Amino acid sequence: MLPEPVVEDTRAADLFVEDDRGHIAQGDRVLLIVEDDPNYAKVLLEMARDRGFKAVVAQRGAAALALARELKPDAITLDIRLPDFDGWRVLDRFESGSGHAAHSGANHHGR
């Protein structure tokens, strides 16, 4: 069993991209974007909004896990290379503890 990651303040660390975290209402479709590249996160954010989602960006795996528990998103995009631990480990955590089904489309965009 993997040790629990250290959970950081999800509000302060992930505001490098202006997302929808303060504008989510009951009934909104929510996408959690787990991506440490701010430029790519912005692309995914705009694509999500164009498709009717409210989107929240996490740049670290620990923040993604905390946000997933808090927001219960309808969908998650997951980068494989993250600053604190790799996306495969985050995916394992989603599968084992958050109640999210593992339907993965892993992202490793050229790194």
N, C-alpha and C positions, 0 to 999 in steps of 0.2 A: 504494500500500500504506500502511495506517495504521501509525503508530509504536506500539510496544509500550507498554501502560500501565505505570505504576509499580505494582509489586505490594507491598501492605502486609501487615502481620502480620494474617492472617485470624483468629487466635484472639482478640486483644485488641480489635480494632475492631468486631467483630460480635457481641459478647456482650451487646448491649443487649436481646436477647430470649433467654431461656433455651431453647435448642434441644437437639437430640439428638446433637450432634457427639461427645460423649464416650461415647455408648451405642450405637454402630453396630457390629453384628456381621456376620460374613460371612453372606451370604444375605438380609440385610435389604433391603427396597426403600427406596431413599433419594430424597427430593425436596429439591432445592436451591431455596430461596425467595430470590429477589433482590428486596429491598424495603427502602426506607429509612424507611418509616412504621412505627414499632414496633407501633402498634395494629393495623394491617392485617396486618403480618407475624404477629402472634399469632393472628389469625383464620385465616390460611392454614395456620399451624402446627397448630392444633387440627383443622382440616378434614383435613389430611394424616394426622395421627395417627388420626383416626376412620376413615380409609380404609386403615389398615394400613401407612402409610409411617413411616419415621424421617425427620425433617426438619431441615435445617440452614439458617440464615438468614444472608445476606450483605447488608449495607446499601450496599455500593459495588460498582461494576463490576469493579474490579481484584481485589477479594477474591473475587467470584463466579468469575472466571476461574481463580484459584488453587485455590479449593475444587473446581471442576469437574474440574480436572486431578487433584487429590488423591483425591476421593471417587468419581469416575465415577458420578454420580447416574443413577437410572433416569428421572427427569423433572426439569424445571426450570420454575419460574414466574419471569417476568422483568418487572419494572417498567420503564417507558420513561424516566422521569425519575429519574436517580440523581445523587448529589452530585458524583461525579468525572467521569463521562461518560455520555451517554445510552444507554439500553437497546438501541437499534438497533446501536450500535457493539459492545456486548457480544455481541449476536446474531451480528454479522459475525465476531467472534472465535471464537465457538462453532462456527460453520459452517466456518471456514477452518483452525482449528488444534487443536481439542480432540477431534475425532472424534465429537462429538455431532451427531446429525442435527438439522436445523432444522425442528422442528414447533412453530411459535410460536403462543402465545396471549398477545399483548401486553397489558399491563395499564397503564392510564393513569388510574385511578380518580379522576376529577374534578379533576385539577390541570392 
